Amino acid sequence: MTADWRMAIEDRPLARTAVFAVVLLAAACSKPTVEEVQTTAAAPVKTLTVTPATLEGVVSASGIVSAAPGADWVITAPEPARIVELPKGEGDRVKPGDLLVRFEIPARTTDVAAQRAAAEQARARVENAQASVKRLTTLFEHGVAAQKELEDAKQTLAEAQAALVQAEAGTQAAAVLASRSIVRARFAGVIAKRAHNPGDMVEATTADVILRVVDPAKLQVVAAVPIPDLARVHIGRPARVVVPGAEEPEAGKVLTRPAAVDPTGVSADVRISFDAMTKLAVGTPVRVEIVAEQHPGALAVPVDAIVHEDEDAFVMIAGGDNKAHKRKVTIGLTTPKLAEITSGLKAGEAVIVQGQQGLPDGATITQEK
């Protein structure tokens, strides 16, 4: 640098600043940027070797343990009455024919007595009419009595016999009504509810329940299945009854499904029967898992292992070269935890199930145990 040029720079502070900036910029450009720095560290991943297995599609619904139709009996009074006997308590077992309730219905007792008295009177009139006909028949044969007297006696006998038939029918009807004052068990079961005691006055309404009897050997689950899922539910399909807090679900099967639904409703009742006698109590809330579809020999991966990009689905395969390979796949049946892969995957391949998010195709990986 000549003395004149150096003096020129020294005399110009702005020029010295510009030269210093150029030197710094040149030094900065000589270093790689952060984006240009590449790492060679292997990404840790976990893998799952896919094997063919049966994949089940499940319809889930909430349900209530209930007695089967005909196995749940609510006892009420036939008419206003007083309870005389109520020998069974809640939890007691009953056999067919056991006394459950005895009512006192004064009107029925009086009615039976009146009907029986009327029948006795009608029977006496028949006997008198029969005797009259017999006597007049003899007199008529001997020419003593007129034919009209005999015909009138026969007419009286016919009327007395008709009255007797009506009185006996009334007696039977009164006896039937009176028999309703005693209630006996129709089937073997357990007293599920007792709402009264002897001496209580009760009304003849469904709201005034006296006893409830259920057959614990005939319990079912009534599940509220969402209407859009009804088409996937078929009679006879396996089902699992899950009770919160229980270690294992109870096995069952679909017993009935509705033939019609409420167009304004969101669910419909499906009945599930138990494969074995359950110890669950009537009214227990449960969760039901109904097996809807079964795909044997399916290749399935965890739902979280699938990477979605727009409308396409991919899985990351751990290759033998210790690199991750991006593979486009087609998804079939999906459950809350698993997704069936219908194309793009072969049995025996190792699918990355943890660490695949954000992993580029061809990245070096190391498999964790």
ROTORDO-230091 format. One record per residue (C-alpha): residue number from 1; x, y, z; residue in one letter. Coordinates in Angstrom, 3 decimals, m for minus. Layout:
REM ROTORDO-230091
{k->NUM, x->X, y->Y, z->Z, r->A}
...
END
This chain:
REM ROTORDO-230091
{k->1, x->0.000, y->0.000, z->0.000, r->M}
{k->2, x->1.451, y->3.351, z->m1.008, r->T}
{k->3, x->1.913, y->6.117, z->1.451, r->A}
{k->4, x->m0.480, y->8.349, z->m0.456, r->D}
{k->5, x->m3.303, y->5.743, z->m0.497, r->W}
{k->6, x->m2.749, y->4.938, z->3.214, r->R}
{k->7, x->m2.936, y->8.600, z->4.048, r->M}
{k->8, x->m6.126, y->8.880, z->2.019, r->A}
{k->9, x->m7.776, y->6.146, z->4.062, r->I}
{k->10, x->m6.564, y->7.556, z->7.345, r->E}
{k->11, x->m8.048, y->10.871, z->6.331, r->D}
{k->12, x->m11.438, y->9.247, z->5.591, r->R}
{k->13, x->m13.019, y->7.527, z->8.634, r->P}
{k->14, x->m16.042, y->6.337, z->6.624, r->L}
{k->15, x->m13.823, y->4.547, z->4.169, r->A}
{k->16, x->m11.984, y->2.761, z->6.996, r->R}
{k->17, x->m15.328, y->1.548, z->8.370, r->T}
{k->18, x->m16.393, y->0.168, z->4.984, r->A}
{k->19, x->m13.162, y->m1.765, z->4.513, r->V}
{k->20, x->m13.514, y->m3.319, z->8.015, r->F}
{k->21, x->m17.095, y->m4.445, z->7.238, r->A}
{k->22, x->m15.960, y->m6.104, z->4.006, r->V}
{k->23, x->m13.284, y->m8.031, z->5.893, r->V}
{k->24, x->m15.808, y->m9.239, z->8.513, r->L}
{k->25, x->m18.328, y->m10.292, z->5.855, r->L}
{k->26, x->m15.710, y->m12.287, z->4.041, r->A}
{k->27, x->m14.784, y->m14.053, z->7.267, r->A}
{k->28, x->m18.416, y->m14.869, z->8.008, r->A}
{k->29, x->m19.028, y->m16.288, z->4.529, r->C}
{k->30, x->m16.123, y->m18.629, z->4.930, r->S}
{k->31, x->m18.062, y->m20.625, z->7.733, r->K}
{k->32, x->m20.995, y->m23.029, z->7.049, r->P}
{k->33, x->m24.488, y->m21.900, z->8.158, r->T}
{k->34, x->m26.524, y->m23.797, z->10.775, r->V}
{k->35, x->m28.723, y->m25.316, z->8.048, r->E}
{k->36, x->m25.637, y->m26.651, z->6.257, r->E}
{k->37, x->m24.443, y->m28.557, z->9.321, r->V}
{k->38, x->m25.484, y->m32.226, z->8.979, r->Q}
{k->39, x->m25.578, y->m34.693, z->11.806, r->T}
{k->40, x->m24.669, y->m38.307, z->11.403, r->T}
{k->41, x->m26.141, y->m39.454, z->14.748, r->A}
{k->42, x->m28.566, y->m42.401, z->14.429, r->A}
{k->43, x->m32.197, y->m41.744, z->15.518, r->A}
{k->44, x->m33.425, y->m44.108, z->18.244, r->P}
{k->45, x->m36.674, y->m45.939, z->17.305, r->V}
{k->46, x->m38.813, y->m48.840, z->18.432, r->K}
{k->47, x->m40.174, y->m51.347, z->15.942, r->T}
{k->48, x->m42.851, y->m54.008, z->15.628, r->L}
{k->49, x->m42.520, y->m57.027, z->13.352, r->T}
{k->50, x->m45.915, y->m57.496, z->11.694, r->V}
{k->51, x->m47.403, y->m60.984, z->11.535, r->T}
{k->52, x->m50.789, y->m62.144, z->10.195, r->P}
{k->53, x->m53.523, y->m62.283, z->12.831, r->A}
{k->54, x->m57.302, y->m61.972, z->13.121, r->T}
{k->55, x->m58.386, y->m58.359, z->13.437, r->L}
{k->56, x->m61.766, y->m57.658, z->15.007, r->E}
{k->57, x->m63.907, y->m54.618, z->14.401, r->G}
{k->58, x->m65.793, y->m53.688, z->17.577, r->V}
{k->59, x->m68.974, y->m51.731, z->18.230, r->V}
{k->60, x->m68.832, y->m50.176, z->21.690, r->S}
{k->61, x->m71.875, y->m49.119, z->23.678, r->A}
{k->62, x->m72.977, y->m48.471, z->27.231, r->S}
{k->63, x->m75.496, y->m50.817, z->28.800, r->G}
{k->64, x->m77.425, y->m51.826, z->31.902, r->I}
{k->65, x->m77.743, y->m55.317, z->33.383, r->V}
{k->66, x->m81.440, y->m56.242, z->33.220, r->S}
{k->67, x->m83.618, y->m59.287, z->33.724, r->A}
{k->68, x->m84.868, y->m61.085, z->30.639, r->A}
{k->69, x->m88.494, y->m60.578, z->29.622, r->P}
{k->70, x->m90.663, y->m62.674, z->31.949, r->G}
{k->71, x->m87.941, y->m62.839, z->34.589, r->A}
{k->72, x->m88.692, y->m59.471, z->36.186, r->D}
{k->73, x->m91.948, y->m59.210, z->38.141, r->W}
{k->74, x->m93.208, y->m56.074, z->39.884, r->V}
{k->75, x->m96.009, y->m56.813, z->42.373, r->I}
{k->76, x->m98.717, y->m54.236, z->43.113, r->T}
{k->77, x->m102.109, y->m54.460, z->44.813, r->A}
{k->78, x->m105.101, y->m55.497, z->42.660, r->P}
{k->79, x->m107.119, y->m52.747, z->44.354, r->E}
{k->80, x->m106.832, y->m50.622, z->47.488, r->P}
{k->81, x->m106.037, y->m53.022, z->50.316, r->A}
{k->82, x->m104.131, y->m53.643, z->53.520, r->R}
{k->83, x->m101.102, y->m55.959, z->53.629, r->I}
{k->84, x->m101.672, y->m58.824, z->56.031, r->V}
{k->85, x->m98.589, y->m60.953, z->55.292, r->E}
{k->86, x->m95.265, y->m60.127, z->53.628, r->L}
{k->87, x->m92.872, y->m62.908, z->54.667, r->P}
{k->88, x->m89.960, y->m62.298, z->52.239, r->K}
{k->89, x->m87.297, y->m59.625, z->52.520, r->G}
{k->90, x->m84.805, y->m58.172, z->50.052, r->E}
{k->91, x->m82.218, y->m60.744, z->48.967, r->G}
{k->92, x->m84.398, y->m63.726, z->49.981, r->D}
{k->93, x->m84.732, y->m66.508, z->47.430, r->R}
{k->94, x->m88.189, y->m67.770, z->46.505, r->V}
{k->95, x->m89.558, y->m70.927, z->44.882, r->K}
{k->96, x->m92.618, y->m71.231, z->42.644, r->P}
{k->97, x->m95.696, y->m71.256, z->44.847, r->G}
{k->98, x->m94.125, y->m69.478, z->47.830, r->D}
{k->99, x->m96.383, y->m66.942, z->49.543, r->L}
{k->100, x->m95.238, y->m63.438, z->48.754, r->L}
{k->101, x->m98.122, y->m61.170, z->49.786, r->V}
{k->102, x->m101.517, y->m61.610, z->51.418, r->R}
{k->103, x->m103.935, y->m58.701, z->51.165, r->F}
{k->104, x->m107.031, y->m57.918, z->53.145, r->E}
{k->105, x->m109.769, y->m56.710, z->50.765, r->I}
{k->106, x->m113.055, y->m56.549, z->52.728, r->P}
{k->107, x->m115.172, y->m55.851, z->49.657, r->A}
{k->108, x->m113.989, y->m59.075, z->48.000, r->R}
{k->109, x->m114.776, y->m61.213, z->51.051, r->T}
{k->110, x->m118.284, y->m59.775, z->51.259, r->T}
{k->111, x->m118.833, y->m60.248, z->47.530, r->D}
{k->112, x->m117.838, y->m63.918, z->47.645, r->V}
{k->113, x->m120.263, y->m64.544, z->50.523, r->A}
{k->114, x->m123.086, y->m62.783, z->48.692, r->A}
{k->115, x->m122.475, y->m64.698, z->45.479, r->Q}
{k->116, x->m122.411, y->m68.015, z->47.314, r->R}
{k->117, x->m125.713, y->m67.191, z->49.051, r->A}
{k->118, x->m127.294, y->m66.286, z->45.730, r->A}
{k->119, x->m126.110, y->m69.557, z->44.250, r->A}
{k->120, x->m127.602, y->m71.528, z->47.138, r->E}
{k->121, x->m130.943, y->m69.798, z->46.702, r->Q}
{k->122, x->m130.907, y->m70.497, z->42.964, r->A}
{k->123, x->m130.085, y->m74.131, z->43.636, r->R}
{k->124, x->m133.049, y->m74.385, z->46.041, r->A}
{k->125, x->m135.392, y->m72.903, z->43.435, r->R}
{k->126, x->m134.209, y->m75.467, z->40.905, r->V}
{k->127, x->m134.885, y->m78.290, z->43.316, r->E}
{k->128, x->m138.392, y->m76.970, z->44.050, r->N}
{k->129, x->m139.113, y->m76.531, z->40.356, r->A}
{k->130, x->m137.915, y->m80.066, z->39.604, r->Q}
{k->131, x->m140.196, y->m81.461, z->42.326, r->A}
{k->132, x->m143.152, y->m79.476, z->40.955, r->S}
{k->133, x->m142.598, y->m80.765, z->37.427, r->V}
{k->134, x->m142.361, y->m84.337, z->38.692, r->K}
{k->135, x->m145.570, y->m84.004, z->40.707, r->R}
{k->136, x->m147.556, y->m82.398, z->37.905, r->L}
{k->137, x->m146.292, y->m84.950, z->35.399, r->T}
{k->138, x->m147.784, y->m87.708, z->37.549, r->T}
{k->139, x->m151.069, y->m85.855, z->37.968, r->L}
{k->140, x->m151.248, y->m85.131, z->34.246, r->F}
{k->141, x->m150.755, y->m88.799, z->33.421, r->E}
{k->142, x->m153.701, y->m89.628, z->35.717, r->H}
{k->143, x->m155.837, y->m86.905, z->34.161, r->G}
{k->144, x->m155.947, y->m84.803, z->37.291, r->V}
{k->145, x->m153.714, y->m81.856, z->36.223, r->A}
{k->146, x->m154.085, y->m79.764, z->33.117, r->A}
{k->147, x->m151.405, y->m79.713, z->30.429, r->Q}
{k->148, x->m150.922, y->m75.937, z->30.855, r->K}
{k->149, x->m150.041, y->m76.412, z->34.527, r->E}
{k->150, x->m147.344, y->m78.884, z->33.545, r->L}
{k->151, x->m145.952, y->m76.568, z->30.844, r->E}
{k->152, x->m145.865, y->m73.658, z->33.288, r->D}
{k->153, x->m143.963, y->m75.810, z->35.814, r->A}
{k->154, x->m141.389, y->m76.782, z->33.149, r->K}
{k->155, x->m140.941, y->m73.132, z->32.203, r->Q}
{k->156, x->m140.354, y->m72.247, z->35.853, r->T}
{k->157, x->m137.755, y->m75.043, z->36.079, r->L}
{k->158, x->m135.885, y->m73.741, z->32.996, r->A}
{k->159, x->m135.779, y->m70.235, z->34.425, r->E}
{k->160, x->m134.531, y->m71.540, z->37.782, r->A}
{k->161, x->m131.791, y->m73.555, z->36.086, r->Q}
{k->162, x->m130.645, y->m70.496, z->34.091, r->A}
{k->163, x->m130.569, y->m68.426, z->37.248, r->A}
{k->164, x->m128.465, y->m71.120, z->38.936, r->L}
{k->165, x->m125.922, y->m71.102, z->36.094, r->V}
{k->166, x->m125.642, y->m67.312, z->36.365, r->Q}
{k->167, x->m125.262, y->m67.450, z->40.158, r->A}
{k->168, x->m122.540, y->m70.108, z->39.958, r->E}
{k->169, x->m120.663, y->m68.025, z->37.352, r->A}
{k->170, x->m120.876, y->m65.034, z->39.655, r->G}
{k->171, x->m119.531, y->m67.126, z->42.529, r->T}
{k->172, x->m116.581, y->m68.295, z->40.441, r->Q}
{k->173, x->m115.819, y->m64.730, z->39.310, r->A}
{k->174, x->m115.964, y->m63.482, z->42.877, r->A}
{k->175, x->m113.686, y->m66.319, z->43.974, r->A}
{k->176, x->m111.184, y->m65.422, z->41.253, r->V}
{k->177, x->m111.131, y->m61.808, z->42.373, r->L}
{k->178, x->m110.812, y->m62.898, z->45.987, r->A}
{k->179, x->m107.884, y->m65.143, z->45.074, r->S}
{k->180, x->m106.020, y->m62.030, z->43.987, r->R}
{k->181, x->m105.700, y->m61.164, z->47.634, r->S}
{k->182, x->m103.004, y->m63.857, z->47.788, r->I}
{k->183, x->m99.877, y->m63.542, z->45.616, r->V}
{k->184, x->m97.581, y->m66.551, z->45.185, r->R}
{k->185, x->m94.249, y->m66.778, z->43.361, r->A}
{k->186, x->m94.512, y->m67.578, z->39.658, r->R}
{k->187, x->m90.862, y->m68.568, z->39.201, r->F}
{k->188, x->m87.704, y->m69.193, z->41.190, r->A}
{k->189, x->m85.948, y->m65.934, z->41.890, r->G}
{k->190, x->m84.730, y->m63.343, z->44.381, r->V}
{k->191, x->m86.526, y->m60.458, z->46.062, r->I}
{k->192, x->m84.828, y->m57.444, z->44.493, r->A}
{k->193, x->m86.961, y->m54.809, z->46.222, r->K}
{k->194, x->m89.389, y->m54.600, z->49.161, r->R}
{k->195, x->m91.150, y->m51.295, z->49.670, r->A}
{k->196, x->m93.803, y->m52.102, z->52.322, r->H}
{k->197, x->m94.434, y->m53.943, z->55.573, r->N}
{k->198, x->m97.439, y->m55.838, z->57.024, r->P}
{k->199, x->m100.177, y->m53.474, z->58.084, r->G}
{k->200, x->m99.463, y->m50.923, z->55.333, r->D}
{k->201, x->m102.323, y->m49.654, z->53.218, r->M}
{k->202, x->m101.494, y->m49.788, z->49.500, r->V}
{k->203, x->m103.040, y->m48.397, z->46.341, r->E}
{k->204, x->m103.683, y->m50.238, z->43.096, r->A}
{k->205, x->m101.173, y->m48.223, z->41.024, r->T}
{k->206, x->m97.908, y->m49.075, z->39.304, r->T}
{k->207, x->m96.256, y->m46.350, z->41.347, r->A}
{k->208, x->m97.038, y->m48.154, z->44.621, r->D}
{k->209, x->m94.701, y->m51.147, z->44.243, r->V}
{k->210, x->m94.811, y->m53.765, z->46.987, r->I}
{k->211, x->m92.209, y->m56.301, z->45.799, r->L}
{k->212, x->m89.937, y->m56.824, z->42.833, r->R}
{k->213, x->m88.829, y->m60.367, z->42.006, r->V}
{k->214, x->m86.110, y->m61.169, z->39.448, r->V}
{k->215, x->m84.624, y->m64.434, z->38.200, r->D}
{k->216, x->m80.809, y->m64.098, z->38.514, r->P}
{k->217, x->m80.329, y->m67.026, z->36.140, r->A}
{k->218, x->m81.895, y->m65.038, z->33.299, r->K}
{k->219, x->m79.994, y->m61.762, z->33.251, r->L}
{k->220, x->m79.060, y->m59.848, z->30.122, r->Q}
{k->221, x->m77.511, y->m56.538, z->29.135, r->V}
{k->222, x->m79.568, y->m53.918, z->27.339, r->V}
{k->223, x->m77.019, y->m51.902, z->25.353, r->A}
{k->224, x->m77.737, y->m48.528, z->23.748, r->A}
{k->225, x->m76.022, y->m48.927, z->20.375, r->V}
{k->226, x->m75.625, y->m45.803, z->18.199, r->P}
{k->227, x->m78.023, y->m46.071, z->15.266, r->I}
{k->228, x->m75.251, y->m45.660, z->12.630, r->P}
{k->229, x->m73.552, y->m48.791, z->14.066, r->D}
{k->230, x->m76.674, y->m51.001, z->14.069, r->L}
{k->231, x->m75.947, y->m52.307, z->10.564, r->A}
{k->232, x->m72.687, y->m53.805, z->11.888, r->R}
{k->233, x->m74.462, y->m55.696, z->14.689, r->V}
{k->234, x->m75.698, y->m59.226, z->13.943, r->H}
{k->235, x->m77.532, y->m61.740, z->16.122, r->I}
{k->236, x->m75.226, y->m64.433, z->17.491, r->G}
{k->237, x->m72.036, y->m62.374, z->17.259, r->R}
{k->238, x->m69.680, y->m62.548, z->20.283, r->P}
{k->239, x->m69.720, y->m59.717, z->22.788, r->A}
{k->240, x->m67.735, y->m58.729, z->25.860, r->R}
{k->241, x->m69.332, y->m57.182, z->28.928, r->V}
{k->242, x->m66.841, y->m54.918, z->30.681, r->V}
{k->243, x->m67.476, y->m53.820, z->34.256, r->V}
{k->244, x->m65.419, y->m50.897, z->35.605, r->P}
{k->245, x->m62.912, y->m52.243, z->38.099, r->G}
{k->246, x->m63.257, y->m55.888, z->37.025, r->A}
{k->247, x->m60.134, y->m57.747, z->35.928, r->E}
{k->248, x->m61.698, y->m59.664, z->33.030, r->E}
{k->249, x->m64.775, y->m59.007, z->30.863, r->P}
{k->250, x->m67.655, y->m61.484, z->30.842, r->E}
{k->251, x->m68.411, y->m63.273, z->27.586, r->A}
{k->252, x->m71.766, y->m63.030, z->25.870, r->G}
{k->253, x->m73.446, y->m62.857, z->22.481, r->K}
{k->254, x->m75.954, y->m60.703, z->20.654, r->V}
{k->255, x->m79.456, y->m61.974, z->21.420, r->L}
{k->256, x->m81.724, y->m59.432, z->19.733, r->T}
{k->257, x->m81.464, y->m56.269, z->17.683, r->R}
{k->258, x->m84.301, y->m53.839, z->16.899, r->P}
{k->259, x->m86.327, y->m54.221, z->13.725, r->A}
{k->260, x->m87.306, y->m50.546, z->13.870, r->A}
{k->261, x->m85.806, y->m47.454, z->15.454, r->V}
{k->262, x->m87.036, y->m44.040, z->16.511, r->D}
{k->263, x->m86.200, y->m41.674, z->13.627, r->P}
{k->264, x->m85.529, y->m38.907, z->16.147, r->T}
{k->265, x->m83.367, y->m41.075, z->18.420, r->G}
{k->266, x->m79.604, y->m41.459, z->18.494, r->V}
{k->267, x->m79.420, y->m45.063, z->19.744, r->S}
{k->268, x->m81.423, y->m48.287, z->19.895, r->A}
{k->269, x->m81.492, y->m51.176, z->22.362, r->D}
{k->270, x->m79.587, y->m54.372, z->21.631, r->V}
{k->271, x->m79.902, y->m57.284, z->24.079, r->R}
{k->272, x->m76.785, y->m59.234, z->25.043, r->I}
{k->273, x->m77.038, y->m62.629, z->26.768, r->S}
{k->274, x->m74.329, y->m63.975, z->29.083, r->F}
{k->275, x->m72.564, y->m67.211, z->28.135, r->D}
{k->276, x->m72.471, y->m68.208, z->31.818, r->A}
{k->277, x->m74.479, y->m67.166, z->34.861, r->M}
{k->278, x->m73.322, y->m63.758, z->36.004, r->T}
{k->279, x->m73.015, y->m62.427, z->39.527, r->K}
{k->280, x->m73.745, y->m58.877, z->38.435, r->L}
{k->281, x->m76.769, y->m57.238, z->39.998, r->A}
{k->282, x->m79.712, y->m55.893, z->38.044, r->V}
{k->283, x->m79.114, y->m52.230, z->37.258, r->G}
{k->284, x->m75.295, y->m52.475, z->37.078, r->T}
{k->285, x->m73.918, y->m50.074, z->34.425, r->P}
{k->286, x->m71.510, y->m51.803, z->32.028, r->V}
{k->287, x->m69.709, y->m51.249, z->28.755, r->R}
{k->288, x->m70.335, y->m53.648, z->25.892, r->V}
{k->289, x->m67.943, y->m54.507, z->23.059, r->E}
{k->290, x->m69.710, y->m56.301, z->20.207, r->I}
{k->291, x->m67.551, y->m58.069, z->17.612, r->V}
{k->292, x->m68.810, y->m56.658, z->14.308, r->A}
{k->293, x->m66.210, y->m57.704, z->11.710, r->E}
{k->294, x->m63.512, y->m60.381, z->11.730, r->Q}
{k->295, x->m60.619, y->m60.234, z->9.243, r->H}
{k->296, x->m58.444, y->m63.352, z->9.609, r->P}
{k->297, x->m54.820, y->m63.160, z->8.479, r->G}
{k->298, x->m54.745, y->m59.372, z->8.585, r->A}
{k->299, x->m51.554, y->m57.325, z->8.842, r->L}
{k->300, x->m52.188, y->m54.655, z->11.457, r->A}
{k->301, x->m50.077, y->m51.922, z->13.003, r->V}
{k->302, x->m50.764, y->m49.515, z->15.864, r->P}
{k->303, x->m52.781, y->m46.513, z->14.758, r->V}
{k->304, x->m50.052, y->m44.190, z->16.070, r->D}
{k->305, x->m47.498, y->m45.815, z->13.751, r->A}
{k->306, x->m49.202, y->m44.382, z->10.672, r->I}
{k->307, x->m47.974, y->m41.059, z->9.264, r->V}
{k->308, x->m50.590, y->m39.045, z->7.381, r->H}
{k->309, x->m49.735, y->m36.558, z->4.673, r->E}
{k->310, x->m52.780, y->m34.951, z->3.100, r->D}
{k->311, x->m54.916, y->m37.893, z->1.928, r->E}
{k->312, x->m52.048, y->m40.419, z->1.851, r->D}
{k->313, x->m50.909, y->m42.743, z->4.612, r->A}
{k->314, x->m47.381, y->m43.978, z->5.212, r->F}
{k->315, x->m45.444, y->m46.189, z->7.586, r->V}
{k->316, x->m41.733, y->m46.114, z->8.270, r->M}
{k->317, x->m39.956, y->m49.430, z->7.773, r->I}
{k->318, x->m36.743, y->m50.292, z->9.610, r->A}
{k->319, x->m34.539, y->m51.778, z->6.898, r->G}
{k->320, x->m31.650, y->m54.163, z->7.240, r->G}
{k->321, x->m29.363, y->m51.292, z->6.280, r->D}
{k->322, x->m30.224, y->m49.552, z->9.582, r->N}
{k->323, x->m32.112, y->m46.867, z->7.724, r->K}
{k->324, x->m35.743, y->m45.774, z->7.825, r->A}
{k->325, x->m37.688, y->m46.265, z->4.590, r->H}
{k->326, x->m40.930, y->m44.437, z->3.943, r->K}
{k->327, x->m43.650, y->m46.726, z->2.572, r->R}
{k->328, x->m47.056, y->m45.695, z->1.252, r->K}
{k->329, x->m49.831, y->m48.020, z->2.490, r->V}
{k->330, x->m53.558, y->m48.580, z->2.135, r->T}
{k->331, x->m55.629, y->m48.771, z->5.313, r->I}
{k->332, x->m58.538, y->m51.208, z->5.767, r->G}
{k->333, x->m60.414, y->m52.005, z->8.956, r->L}
{k->334, x->m59.584, y->m49.639, z->11.809, r->T}
{k->335, x->m60.119, y->m50.180, z->15.519, r->T}
{k->336, x->m59.371, y->m47.744, z->18.352, r->P}
{k->337, x->m55.860, y->m49.217, z->18.667, r->K}
{k->338, x->m55.016, y->m51.025, z->15.419, r->L}
{k->339, x->m55.270, y->m50.338, z->11.689, r->A}
{k->340, x->m55.294, y->m53.039, z->9.005, r->E}
{k->341, x->m52.794, y->m52.545, z->6.175, r->I}
{k->342, x->m54.243, y->m54.008, z->2.978, r->T}
{k->343, x->m51.371, y->m53.046, z->0.674, r->S}
{k->344, x->m47.834, y->m51.688, z->0.934, r->G}
{k->345, x->m46.661, y->m53.962, z->3.739, r->L}
{k->346, x->m45.456, y->m57.559, z->3.945, r->K}
{k->347, x->m45.465, y->m60.003, z->6.818, r->A}
{k->348, x->m42.149, y->m60.041, z->8.686, r->G}
{k->349, x->m41.273, y->m56.414, z->8.028, r->E}
{k->350, x->m40.320, y->m54.232, z->11.000, r->A}
{k->351, x->m42.541, y->m51.160, z->11.285, r->V}
{k->352, x->m41.308, y->m48.229, z->13.334, r->I}
{k->353, x->m43.928, y->m47.610, z->16.025, r->V}
{k->354, x->m42.078, y->m45.022, z->18.110, r->Q}
{k->355, x->m39.829, y->m42.243, z->16.840, r->G}
{k->356, x->m41.279, y->m42.191, z->13.315, r->Q}
{k->357, x->m42.815, y->m38.715, z->13.501, r->Q}
{k->358, x->m40.614, y->m36.232, z->11.655, r->G}
{k->359, x->m38.161, y->m38.975, z->10.652, r->L}
{k->360, x->m36.947, y->m38.369, z->7.064, r->P}
{k->361, x->m36.806, y->m41.147, z->4.478, r->D}
{k->362, x->m33.366, y->m42.762, z->4.515, r->G}
{k->363, x->m32.456, y->m41.563, z->7.986, r->A}
{k->364, x->m30.003, y->m43.678, z->9.961, r->T}
{k->365, x->m31.710, y->m45.367, z->12.901, r->I}
{k->366, x->m30.866, y->m47.511, z->15.863, r->T}
{k->367, x->m33.473, y->m49.862, z->17.307, r->Q}
{k->368, x->m34.094, y->m49.720, z->21.025, r->E}
{k->369, x->m34.941, y->m52.890, z->22.875, r->K}
END
